Amino acid sequence: MKKMLCLVTLLCLMAFPALAQQDTQTLVQGYVPADAQLLSQEQDDGLMEYDYWLADSREFVEVIANPTSSQVLCVTYELRNDEGGASVDISEADAQAQVLALYPDASIAFTKTETDDRRYHYEIVFTTAEFVGVAEVNASTGAVMKRELYYTAALGAGELTFQAAQEKILAQWPDATLVFLAPELDDGRLMYDGEVHSGSTRITFELGASSMDFRDYKETAIMGNSGSPMVTAEPTSAALSATPMPTSAVTSTANDGLIGTARAMEIAQQEIGGGQVTSIKLDREHGRQVYEVEAIYNNYEYELEIDAQSGEILKWEQELDD
């Protein structure tokens, strides 16, 4: 009899994960359209990840759920083969309207422009009663390329909500302006990726929703024409909607209110700590003129975008030189 009871217990324990997984998949199906085709599923960091394909909208959908709490943490929709626009042809307000068309009850929290390999999109953070969303909108066509929905019901006890995260950030930097904040999942943990401007300093960071500590903290100065720190205003919607012009030849001296290539090279070298500038050219990004600088230093390659009028560093990338 004891052997029989042990065998029954063992079979029940073996069957429990399968039953839990089946229950989780049933839960997840309530978050995707009925015609969604399941492509794959896997367990990672204690969470279940389900990947679907929507043929009508040509979108991939990823759903991340916690089988222990029976909660869906995040649903991500991503449009196939859309990496952004070749230029910025729509305004910030137009991009926001595309998001509000999908979620009429949403409120826009933050908006910024992003570029990657000369492809442009708006990143828009919005809130509803159910979730905090992060949408990427093609800056040329207005197509919603990607949307991540972080469900507030999945927050654990004591975890920071989106509103509480903002309050903690402003308590940390009471004189600063919070210019951007977006949720993200990092190894199954909810984080808030943010940026504040305090005086002449730009501060970027991550804030843990559970740990409530600040990570990947970085300060950079917002540089002025003379090389001294200054505060610069964000570009207007009208400026952002302008189409980038073709690359033109640059001169080594300042003209038309530009800081000049010599000063741009100096700013780049100050930012990376030295090194050699290997390339510099004048271009137009997001409706304003910028210097695109490439440099090498200590076995690393650097790419920087510097505002041609203010000297502000708009983009900074580092990669190991193979």
C-alpha positions in Angstrom: 0.0 0.0 0.0 2.8 2.4 0.9 4.5 1.7 -2.5 1.2 2.4 -4.2 0.7 5.7 -2.4 4.3 6.8 -3.2 3.7 6.0 -6.9 0.5 8.0 -7.0 2.2 10.9 -5.3 5.1 10.8 -7.7 2.8 10.7 -10.7 0.9 13.7 -9.4 4.1 15.7 -8.9 5.2 14.9 -12.4 1.8 15.9 -13.9 1.6 19.2 -11.9 4.1 21.2 -14.2 2.2 20.1 -17.3 -1.1 21.1 -15.8 0.3 24.5 -14.7 1.8 25.1 -18.1 -1.6 24.2 -19.7 -3.4 26.6 -17.3 -0.9 29.3 -18.2 -1.4 28.9 -21.9 -5.1 29.1 -21.4 -4.6 32.3 -19.5 -2.3 33.7 -22.2 -4.8 33.0 -25.0 -7.1 35.5 -23.5 -4.5 38.3 -24.3 -4.1 37.6 -28.0 -6.6 37.5 -30.9 -8.4 34.3 -31.5 -6.7 33.8 -34.9 -3.2 34.1 -33.4 -1.0 31.2 -34.5 1.2 29.8 -31.7 4.8 29.5 -32.9 6.7 28.5 -29.8 6.7 28.4 -26.0 9.5 28.2 -23.5 10.3 28.7 -19.9 13.0 31.2 -18.9 13.8 32.8 -15.5 10.8 31.1 -14.1 8.5 32.8 -16.6 6.6 31.3 -19.6 7.2 33.0 -23.0 4.7 32.4 -25.8 5.3 33.6 -29.4 2.5 34.0 -31.8 2.0 35.2 -35.4 -0.9 37.4 -36.6 -1.2 36.9 -40.4 -3.7 39.7 -41.0 -1.7 42.5 -39.3 1.7 40.8 -40.0 2.8 41.1 -36.4 4.7 38.9 -34.1 3.3 38.7 -30.6 5.2 37.7 -27.5 3.4 37.1 -24.2 5.3 36.7 -20.9 3.4 35.2 -18.0 4.2 34.1 -14.5 2.8 30.6 -14.0 3.2 30.9 -10.2 1.0 34.0 -9.8 -1.1 33.2 -12.9 -0.5 36.8 -14.2 0.5 38.1 -17.6 3.4 40.5 -17.2 3.9 41.9 -20.7 2.5 41.5 -24.2 4.6 42.8 -27.1 3.4 43.3 -30.7 6.1 43.8 -33.3 5.4 44.6 -37.0 7.4 42.4 -39.4 10.2 44.0 -41.4 9.7 47.6 -40.2 12.9 49.1 -38.7 11.8 52.8 -38.9 11.7 55.6 -41.5 14.5 56.9 -43.7 13.5 60.4 -42.6 11.3 62.2 -40.2 8.1 63.1 -42.1 5.4 63.2 -39.4 5.2 65.3 -36.3 5.3 64.2 -32.7 1.6 64.9 -32.4 0.8 62.8 -35.5 2.8 59.9 -33.9 0.9 60.2 -30.7 -2.4 60.2 -32.6 -1.5 56.8 -34.1 -1.1 55.4 -30.6 -4.3 57.0 -29.3 -6.2 55.5 -32.3 -5.3 52.1 -31.0 -5.9 53.0 -27.3 -8.4 55.8 -27.2 -8.5 55.8 -23.3 -4.7 56.2 -23.0 -2.8 59.2 -21.7 0.5 60.1 -23.2 3.3 60.3 -20.6 6.6 60.8 -22.5 7.7 61.0 -26.2 11.2 61.1 -27.7 12.7 60.5 -31.1 15.2 57.7 -31.7 17.5 56.8 -34.5 19.3 53.5 -35.3 21.4 53.0 -38.4 19.7 56.1 -39.9 16.2 54.7 -39.3 13.9 57.0 -37.4 11.0 56.4 -35.0 9.2 58.0 -32.1 9.2 56.2 -28.8 6.0 57.0 -26.9 5.1 56.0 -23.3 1.4 55.9 -22.5 -0.8 54.7 -19.6 -4.2 53.1 -19.3 -6.1 51.7 -16.4 -4.8 48.3 -17.2 -1.2 48.8 -18.3 1.7 51.1 -19.1 2.6 50.9 -22.8 5.7 51.7 -24.8 5.1 52.2 -28.5 7.5 52.8 -31.4 6.1 54.7 -34.3 7.7 54.9 -37.8 8.7 58.6 -38.1 8.1 58.5 -41.9 5.0 56.4 -42.4 3.3 56.6 -39.0 3.0 52.9 -38.7 3.1 51.5 -35.1 6.2 49.3 -35.4 6.2 47.9 -31.9 4.1 48.1 -28.7 4.9 46.7 -25.3 2.1 46.5 -22.7 3.2 46.1 -19.1 0.2 45.0 -17.0 -0.1 46.7 -13.6 -2.1 43.8 -12.1 1.1 41.7 -12.4 3.0 43.9 -10.0 4.0 42.2 -6.8 3.5 43.5 -3.3 5.9 46.4 -2.7 6.9 46.8 -6.3 7.0 50.4 -7.7 4.2 51.4 -9.9 4.9 53.7 -12.8 3.6 56.7 -10.8 5.5 55.7 -7.7 8.7 55.3 -9.8 8.3 58.9 -11.0 7.8 60.1 -7.4 10.9 58.3 -6.3 13.0 59.7 -9.1 11.9 63.3 -8.4 12.6 62.7 -4.7 16.1 61.6 -5.6 16.7 64.7 -7.8 14.2 67.3 -6.5 15.4 70.1 -8.8 15.6 68.0 -11.9 13.1 67.6 -14.8 12.1 64.1 -15.7 12.2 63.9 -19.5 11.7 60.2 -20.1 10.7 57.1 -18.2 9.7 53.6 -19.6 9.3 50.2 -18.1 11.2 47.2 -19.4 11.8 43.6 -18.3 15.4 42.6 -17.5 15.9 38.9 -16.9 12.3 38.7 -15.8 12.5 41.7 -13.4 10.7 44.9 -14.0 12.9 47.9 -14.4 12.3 51.6 -15.2 14.7 53.2 -17.8 14.8 56.9 -17.2 16.5 60.2 -17.9 16.4 63.5 -16.0 18.0 66.9 -16.7 19.4 68.7 -13.6 20.9 72.1 -14.4 23.6 71.5 -17.0 23.7 67.7 -16.4 21.9 64.9 -18.1 21.4 61.8 -15.9 20.4 58.4 -17.3 19.7 55.4 -15.1 17.7 52.3 -14.4 15.4 51.9 -11.4 14.5 48.5 -10.1 10.8 48.1 -9.4 11.4 45.5 -6.6 14.9 46.5 -5.3 14.0 50.3 -5.6 17.7 51.0 -6.3 19.2 53.1 -9.1 21.5 51.2 -11.5 23.6 52.0 -14.6 23.8 55.5 -13.4 25.6 57.9 -15.8 26.0 61.7 -15.9 27.0 63.7 -19.0 27.3 67.5 -19.3 25.1 69.3 -21.8 27.6 71.4 -23.6 27.2 75.0 -25.0 28.9 76.8 -27.8 31.8 77.9 -25.7 32.3 74.4 -24.3 30.8 75.3 -20.9 27.8 73.4 -19.7 24.4 74.7 -20.6 20.8 73.6 -20.6 19.2 73.1 -24.1 15.6 72.9 -24.9 14.1 69.8 -26.6 13.4 70.3 -30.4 9.9 71.4 -31.3 7.5 69.1 -33.1 7.9 71.3 -36.2 11.6 70.9 -36.2 11.4 67.1 -35.7 9.0 66.8 -38.7 11.6 68.3 -41.1 13.2 65.9 -43.6 17.0 65.3 -43.1 19.1 66.9 -45.8 21.8 65.0 -47.7 25.3 65.0 -46.1 27.3 68.1 -47.1 30.9 69.0 -46.9 32.1 70.5 -43.7 34.6 73.2 -43.0 37.1 73.4 -40.2 35.8 76.7 -38.9 32.5 77.7 -37.4 30.0 79.4 -39.7 26.3 80.1 -39.8 26.1 79.7 -36.0 27.8 76.3 -36.1 30.5 75.3 -33.6 32.8 74.1 -36.4 34.5 70.8 -36.8 37.5 71.6 -34.6 35.2 72.3 -31.6 33.1 69.2 -32.4 36.3 67.1 -32.4 37.3 68.6 -29.1 34.0 67.8 -27.5 34.1 64.2 -28.7 37.6 63.7 -27.4 36.6 65.3 -24.0 33.7 62.9 -23.8 35.7 59.7 -24.5 38.8 60.8 -22.6 41.2 61.3 -25.6 41.8 59.2 -28.6 41.9 60.0 -32.3 39.1 61.2 -34.5 38.9 59.2 -37.7 35.9 60.7 -39.3 33.7 63.8 -39.0 30.9 65.1 -41.2 28.0 67.5 -41.0 24.5 66.0 -41.4 20.9 66.8 -40.4 19.1 64.6 -37.8 15.6 65.1 -36.5 15.4 68.5 -38.2 18.7 69.9 -36.8 22.3 69.9 -38.0 24.7 67.6 -36.2 28.3 66.5 -36.5 28.7 62.8 -36.8 32.0 61.9 -35.3 33.9 58.5 -35.3 36.9 58.0 -33.1 39.2 55.3 -31.7 40.6 55.1 -28.2 42.1 52.2 -26.1 40.9 49.5 -28.5 37.4 50.9 -28.7 35.5 52.5 -31.6 33.2 55.4 -30.7 30.4 57.0 -32.7 29.0 60.3 -31.5 26.3 62.8 -32.7 26.9 66.3 -31.6 24.5 69.2 -32.1 26.2 71.5 -34.6 24.9 74.7 -32.9 24.9 73.9 -29.2 27.6 71.3 -28.9 25.2 69.0 -27.0 26.1 65.3 -27.3 22.9 63.7 -28.8 24.2 60.1 -29.2 27.1 58.1 -27.9 28.0 54.5 -28.8 31.1 52.4 -27.9 32.2 49.1 -29.5 35.2 47.0 -29.0 37.6 47.3 -32.0 38.1 43.8 -33.4 
